[in-house]
Amino acid sequence: MSILRQIARRAKSWGKGREEQPRTRRQAALVTLCYLSLSLCGQAQSSASSSARHVVVISVDGMRASAYFALSPRARIPNLLRLKEEGSFAEGVEGVYPTVTYPSHTTIVTGRMPSEHGIYTNLSSRQPGKNPHDWFWLSDAIKAPTLWDEARQHHLTSGAVSWPVTVHAAIDWNVPEVWDPAKGPSADFFYLAKFMDPLFGAELLGALGPPQAGVDTDTQKTRLAIYLIKAHQPNLLLLHLDAVDEAEHQRGPESAEAAAALERVDARIGDVLAAVKEAGLESSTDVFAVSDHGFLPIERQVGPDVLLVKAGLLTADERGEITGGKLATVSNGGSFFIYWPEGTDLKSEVVAALKPLVEQGLIWGLLDRLAPARSGCRTRSTDGPRSRRGYCLRGQRARRTGE
């Protein structure tokens, strides 16, 4: 079943009794996705004129609804407020679990929970010591139809700039999000070009030149998006901006730095809106400003791996990097996943190792693999033995939402 039909069916069912029961936050999010799909493909089944319709989706990573709904007096965001006042908006949404960047962005473009679409964390390796800094960059990890699949099915074009999980995706003009894991996230165009269509990479280099020194990455991304709007006019354009997320990670969600980052992102949104108008597409374009998660302030950071190394369940080098062990772990914001191979039961050893955190009240609960599954989270490994048992530590008091 296509995304369009799935979400339209859900939206129709929600309409029944709408006057009696207010819409929940999760419903508001899925209805927004329904509008997005309908904007993109709704006319394609009945009219060739749909090729003149356009959808621009701008993800402001880490932006809470309160940024535009209960405004901070420090943030000047005229473009987000214009979209709010002239269109529709949600007071908030209920995030997927775990509420981190890659699972959330994949839910945005599939309408599915992580247990269905397969992107259940940011990091892709579930084997101790193996590729610990690789993320879910490759699109073939997505196990559900996406908006770009829907666009192609309806003979519509698509473009993307730094959208998560899009390496090798069926996107016509694609600048995926990927970086050298040895160096960490950086604006390395020549590394990125290895994962792009060579002709398109050459086109961008010829038209725009290499990334400009001293220019922040969101400005670089917006420049690419504007080029796509003017040069190719894709029916679907996805743009991921992450300055707000970075500032909130570094300085906290209520910091002056976070407010300043939001103002810069708002200016980039203004640049995109201006480009749409200059390209003569304003009347035929629907613009969606979305976000993947919010943030909570932290008091301290908790590192369960330290205790698991002391207990002999993991091994680490002198820098603290995990090199191997009896199990694998991954941090997911306010949760911590623990995996071990089927056929062994390490629960008692894990519980004993983590007892100091429990006694200090730094762990709210130890959940078996069925509990995350009930909330739509998939905890089973995809790059190691399929039969892995998983346990999850949820709600560390020293917490933050999103990565």
Wavefront OBJ file of the C-alpha trace (Angstrom):
o trace
v 0.000 0.000 0.000
v 1.400 3.418 -0.917
v 2.185 6.050 1.703
v -0.540 8.231 0.233
v -3.271 5.601 0.637
v -2.090 4.553 4.114
v -2.079 8.071 5.526
v -5.238 9.158 3.738
v -7.018 6.150 5.272
v -5.784 7.122 8.759
v -6.746 10.758 8.246
v -10.222 9.719 7.132
v -10.721 7.604 10.244
v -9.578 10.457 12.467
v -12.181 12.724 10.939
v -14.964 10.640 12.509
v -16.095 12.212 15.746
v -13.552 14.986 15.345
v -15.812 17.469 17.115
v -16.117 15.258 20.195
v -12.452 14.330 20.700
v -9.492 16.668 20.236
v -6.718 15.498 17.958
v -3.732 14.031 19.765
v -0.218 15.238 19.114
v 0.766 12.066 17.244
v -2.319 12.378 15.065
v -1.397 15.991 14.320
v 2.017 14.870 13.117
v 0.633 12.137 10.868
v -2.037 14.416 9.464
v 0.735 16.845 8.559
v 2.483 14.019 6.723
v -0.821 13.236 5.027
v -1.034 16.815 3.771
v 2.553 16.573 2.578
v 1.849 13.397 0.588
v -1.379 14.788 -0.796
v 0.382 17.999 -1.825
v 3.044 15.990 -3.584
v 1.045 13.231 -5.253
v -2.633 13.946 -4.766
v -3.264 15.192 -8.278
v -0.928 12.754 -10.011
v -3.543 10.023 -10.178
v -6.009 12.208 -12.040
v -4.185 14.977 -13.842
v -0.908 15.528 -15.635
v -0.995 19.082 -14.303
v 0.313 17.724 -11.001
v 3.837 17.932 -12.428
v 3.525 21.672 -11.871
v 3.034 21.189 -8.119
v 5.975 21.420 -5.722
v 6.639 20.522 -2.088
v 9.566 21.903 -0.070
v 10.249 20.226 3.280
v 12.681 22.045 5.577
v 13.741 20.152 8.690
v 15.013 22.333 11.526
v 16.863 19.733 13.551
v 16.214 20.068 17.289
v 13.539 22.784 17.039
v 10.855 22.466 19.683
v 7.325 23.621 18.924
v 7.690 26.196 21.688
v 10.228 27.991 19.498
v 7.382 29.340 17.363
v 4.353 28.616 19.552
v 5.459 30.026 22.925
v 8.064 32.406 21.658
v 11.267 33.277 23.458
v 11.676 37.058 23.470
v 15.293 36.597 22.335
v 14.464 34.858 19.076
v 13.463 36.887 16.003
v 12.010 34.405 13.518
v 9.830 36.299 11.018
v 9.859 33.561 8.365
v 8.758 30.766 10.687
v 6.060 33.052 12.071
v 4.928 33.876 8.549
v 4.545 30.167 7.781
v 2.669 29.709 11.052
v 0.316 32.643 10.498
v -0.367 32.017 6.810
v -0.639 28.243 7.050
v -1.270 25.453 9.556
v 0.824 24.469 12.553
v 1.003 21.986 15.408
v 1.323 22.987 19.046
v 3.582 19.957 19.470
v 3.995 16.362 18.416
v 4.704 13.103 20.198
v 8.075 11.885 18.972
v 8.898 8.350 17.956
v 11.057 6.198 20.207
v 13.973 6.672 20.307
v 13.579 10.391 19.674
v 16.811 10.950 17.789
v 17.604 12.363 14.365
v 17.722 9.407 11.987
v 14.706 7.424 13.246
v 12.668 10.641 13.388
v 13.607 11.841 9.901
v 12.815 8.432 8.463
v 9.400 8.486 10.121
v 8.792 11.905 8.548
v 9.323 10.518 5.032
v 7.639 7.132 5.540
v 4.833 7.700 8.024
v 6.002 4.530 9.806
v 7.376 3.796 13.260
v 11.038 2.741 13.608
v 10.015 -0.877 14.154
v 8.540 -0.792 10.635
v 10.954 1.390 8.678
v 14.071 -0.175 10.224
v 16.022 2.956 11.264
v 15.848 2.496 15.023
v 18.901 4.552 16.005
v 21.482 6.911 14.508
v 24.463 4.566 14.621
v 24.395 1.546 12.339
v 26.913 -0.871 13.868
v 25.665 -3.276 16.531
v 28.849 -5.320 16.932
v 31.259 -4.311 19.713
v 34.261 -2.482 18.349
v 33.114 -2.637 14.702
v 32.644 0.700 12.876
v 31.458 2.470 16.049
v 31.149 5.850 14.293
v 29.166 4.738 11.235
v 25.633 6.093 11.030
v 22.624 4.830 9.099
v 23.660 6.727 5.978
v 22.608 4.176 3.336
v 19.024 4.369 2.084
v 18.771 0.618 1.494
v 18.437 0.271 5.281
v 14.935 1.779 5.030
v 12.366 -1.033 4.920
v 9.307 1.041 3.954
v 8.302 3.217 0.966
v 9.467 6.827 1.201
v 8.209 10.115 -0.173
v 10.847 10.031 -2.907
v 9.652 6.553 -3.850
v 6.113 7.911 -3.987
v 7.257 10.798 -6.171
v 9.036 8.501 -8.620
v 6.044 6.179 -8.781
v 3.955 9.156 -9.901
v 6.578 10.341 -12.420
v 7.507 13.339 -10.291
v 11.045 14.569 -9.633
v 12.839 14.863 -6.312
v 15.842 16.566 -4.761
v 17.458 16.411 -1.338
v 20.181 18.270 0.528
v 21.676 16.606 3.621
v 18.556 14.595 4.397
v 19.396 11.646 6.666
v 19.500 8.087 5.292
v 19.624 9.086 1.616
v 22.956 7.736 0.332
v 22.125 5.873 -2.925
v 18.444 6.840 -2.607
v 16.236 7.014 -5.711
v 16.357 10.824 -5.675
v 16.968 12.686 -8.928
v 19.268 15.377 -7.509
v 20.727 14.185 -4.247
v 23.314 15.680 -1.898
v 23.117 13.066 0.877
v 24.176 13.436 4.477
v 27.370 11.448 5.027
v 30.814 12.169 6.408
v 34.154 10.504 7.014
v 33.659 8.658 10.329
v 37.353 9.117 11.118
v 36.912 12.906 11.036
v 33.348 13.347 12.236
v 30.680 15.608 10.709
v 32.271 18.184 8.419
v 31.603 20.025 5.170
v 33.993 17.920 3.083
v 32.513 18.187 -0.407
v 35.088 15.916 -1.996
v 34.369 13.105 0.487
v 30.647 13.686 0.002
v 31.063 13.593 -3.788
v 32.028 9.900 -3.553
v 28.419 9.173 -2.617
v 26.792 11.398 -5.246
v 25.979 10.942 -8.891
v 29.255 11.988 -10.618
v 27.539 14.122 -13.256
v 25.455 15.933 -10.670
v 28.519 16.475 -8.478
v 30.364 17.977 -11.443
v 27.338 20.144 -12.217
v 27.283 21.562 -8.698
v 31.010 22.158 -8.682
v 30.810 23.966 -11.998
v 27.792 26.062 -11.070
v 28.625 26.920 -7.452
v 32.300 26.103 -6.994
v 33.685 24.360 -3.913
v 32.226 25.144 -0.455
v 33.154 28.641 0.641
v 35.672 28.851 3.485
v 34.306 30.290 6.711
v 30.660 29.824 5.742
v 28.518 27.752 8.121
v 27.168 24.438 6.877
v 23.489 25.460 6.945
v 24.285 28.354 4.612
v 26.129 25.947 2.301
v 23.172 23.563 2.342
v 20.705 26.366 1.637
v 22.824 27.518 -1.291
v 22.573 24.026 -2.766
v 18.816 23.888 -2.175
v 18.327 27.245 -3.865
v 20.304 26.030 -6.863
v 18.045 22.976 -7.131
v 14.922 25.144 -6.923
v 16.073 27.480 -9.663
v 17.884 25.031 -11.946
v 15.737 21.902 -11.669
v 12.478 22.804 -9.892
v 11.969 19.351 -8.307
v 8.437 18.412 -7.320
v 9.785 17.300 -3.938
v 12.702 18.995 -2.196
v 14.007 17.883 1.214
v 16.405 20.133 3.161
v 17.944 19.323 6.554
v 19.373 22.199 8.649
v 21.162 21.327 11.899
v 22.593 24.515 13.454
v 19.917 24.606 16.172
v 20.603 20.994 17.140
v 24.336 21.644 17.351
v 23.900 24.760 19.499
v 21.499 23.016 21.872
v 23.850 20.061 22.272
v 26.748 22.356 23.057
v 25.088 25.103 25.127
v 21.601 23.884 26.096
v 18.083 24.437 24.732
v 17.465 27.740 26.510
v 20.842 29.277 25.743
v 21.516 32.497 23.889
v 23.527 30.442 21.398
v 20.493 28.268 20.628
v 18.324 31.363 20.100
v 20.949 32.856 17.786
v 21.132 29.593 15.810
v 17.351 29.581 15.411
v 17.501 33.136 14.065
v 20.136 32.083 11.510
v 18.053 29.107 10.441
v 15.014 31.354 10.114
v 17.040 33.553 7.775
v 17.940 30.482 5.690
v 14.251 29.585 5.487
v 13.676 33.119 4.233
v 16.308 32.533 1.546
v 14.487 29.398 0.394
v 11.127 31.181 0.311
v 12.670 33.997 -1.726
v 14.161 31.483 -4.166
v 10.775 29.810 -4.628
v 9.278 33.207 -5.457
v 12.126 34.166 -7.800
v 11.719 30.860 -9.638
v 8.053 31.696 -10.261
v 6.880 28.761 -8.132
v 5.296 30.530 -5.175
v 1.684 29.811 -6.142
v 2.391 26.152 -6.910
v 4.581 25.296 -3.877
v 3.638 23.998 -0.439
v 6.323 24.603 2.193
v 6.622 22.448 5.317
v 8.872 23.448 8.218
v 9.256 20.355 10.408
v 11.478 19.090 13.193
v 12.686 15.729 14.403
v 12.892 16.217 18.173
v 13.257 18.739 20.963
v 15.658 18.990 23.891
v 15.691 18.821 27.656
v 18.483 20.369 29.734
v 20.950 17.938 31.303
v 22.491 17.899 34.757
v 25.220 15.368 33.997
v 26.089 12.699 31.449
v 25.849 9.023 32.308
v 28.196 6.483 30.702
v 26.987 2.923 31.374
v 29.752 1.576 29.115
v 32.271 2.444 31.841
v 30.656 0.013 34.278
v 30.212 -2.649 31.588
v 33.959 -2.444 30.833
v 34.782 -2.787 34.547
v 32.555 -5.868 34.694
v 34.404 -7.481 31.784
v 31.369 -7.383 29.492
v 33.068 -4.897 27.134
v 36.709 -4.139 26.332
v 38.131 -0.700 25.613
v 41.434 0.823 24.544
v 43.384 3.504 26.424
v 41.219 6.239 24.874
v 38.032 4.610 26.113
v 36.957 3.420 22.660
v 35.086 0.108 22.757
v 37.110 -2.602 21.015
v 35.045 -5.744 21.681
v 33.266 -7.722 24.325
v 30.436 -10.102 25.064
v 27.741 -7.581 24.124
v 27.135 -4.406 22.114
v 25.670 -1.084 23.208
v 24.398 2.138 21.672
v 23.351 5.407 23.262
v 20.024 6.904 22.123
v 19.649 10.229 23.884
v 17.756 9.358 27.064
v 18.083 5.595 26.530
v 20.876 3.080 26.246
v 20.467 -0.129 24.219
v 22.318 -3.307 25.173
v 22.562 -6.298 22.822
v 23.931 -9.807 23.228
v 23.800 -12.908 21.002
v 20.914 -15.334 21.177
v 21.835 -18.437 23.134
v 23.408 -16.509 25.999
v 21.674 -14.693 28.825
v 23.726 -11.839 30.218
v 20.868 -10.065 31.971
v 22.013 -10.895 35.501
v 25.575 -9.753 34.749
v 24.330 -6.540 33.134
v 22.009 -5.766 36.056
v 24.833 -6.376 38.549
v 27.235 -4.164 36.600
v 24.755 -1.291 36.419
v 23.590 -1.542 40.034
v 25.489 1.634 41.095
v 23.502 3.701 38.570
v 20.235 2.213 39.780
v 21.115 2.887 43.426
v 21.880 6.531 42.593
v 18.555 6.911 40.819
v 20.234 7.582 37.491
v 18.316 4.841 35.694
v 14.538 4.813 35.696
v 14.085 1.317 34.382
v 15.609 -1.738 32.759
v 13.300 -2.824 29.944
v 13.420 -6.067 28.000
v 13.210 -6.060 24.229
v 9.417 -6.355 24.199
v 8.849 -3.015 25.920
v 10.616 -0.872 23.282
v 8.889 -2.911 20.569
v 5.514 -1.990 22.039
v 6.395 1.683 21.598
v 7.353 1.167 17.965
v 11.102 0.787 18.470
v 13.021 -2.031 16.830
v 15.869 -3.275 19.007
v 17.176 -6.209 16.994
v 20.515 -5.932 15.193
v 20.663 -5.889 11.400
v 24.405 -6.172 10.853
v 25.189 -9.042 13.225
v 23.413 -12.304 14.046
v 19.688 -11.838 13.582
v 18.914 -13.511 16.893
v 20.043 -10.952 19.413
v 18.456 -10.250 22.739
v 18.140 -6.638 23.727
v 17.613 -4.655 26.879
v 17.142 -0.945 27.210
v 17.942 1.487 30.000
v 15.386 4.250 29.786
v 15.140 7.673 31.299
v 18.567 8.406 32.702
v 18.094 11.362 35.000
v 21.032 13.074 33.337
v 19.197 13.192 30.064
v 18.830 15.044 26.811
v 16.446 14.375 23.955
v 17.821 14.011 20.472
v 21.178 13.531 18.798
l 1 2 3 4 5 6 7 8 9 10 11 12 13 14 15 16 17 18 19 20 21 22 23 24 25 26 27 28 29 30 31 32 33 34 35 36 37 38 39 40 41 42 43 44 45 46 47 48 49 50 51 52 53 54 55 56 57 58 59 60 61 62 63 64 65 66 67 68 69 70 71 72 73 74 75 76 77 78 79 80 81 82 83 84 85 86 87 88 89 90 91 92 93 94 95 96 97 98 99 100 101 102 103 104 105 106 107 108 109 110 111 112 113 114 115 116 117 118 119 120 121 122 123 124 125 126 127 128 129 130 131 132 133 134 135 136 137 138 139 140 141 142 143 144 145 146 147 148 149 150 151 152 153 154 155 156 157 158 159 160 161 162 163 164 165 166 167 168 169 170 171 172 173 174 175 176 177 178 179 180 181 182 183 184 185 186 187 188 189 190 191 192 193 194 195 196 197 198 199 200 201 202 203 204 205 206 207 208 209 210 211 212 213 214 215 216 217 218 219 220 221 222 223 224 225 226 227 228 229 230 231 232 233 234 235 236 237 238 239 240 241 242 243 244 245 246 247 248 249 250 251 252 253 254 255 256 257 258 259 260 261 262 263 264 265 266 267 268 269 270 271 272 273 274 275 276 277 278 279 280 281 282 283 284 285 286 287 288 289 290 291 292 293 294 295 296 297 298 299 300 301 302 303 304 305 306 307 308 309 310 311 312 313 314 315 316 317 318 319 320 321 322 323 324 325 326 327 328 329 330 331 332 333 334 335 336 337 338 339 340 341 342 343 344 345 346 347 348 349 350 351 352 353 354 355 356 357 358 359 360 361 362 363 364 365 366 367 368 369 370 371 372 373 374 375 376 377 378 379 380 381 382 383 384 385 386 387 388 389 390 391 392 393 394 395 396 397 398 399 400 401 402 403
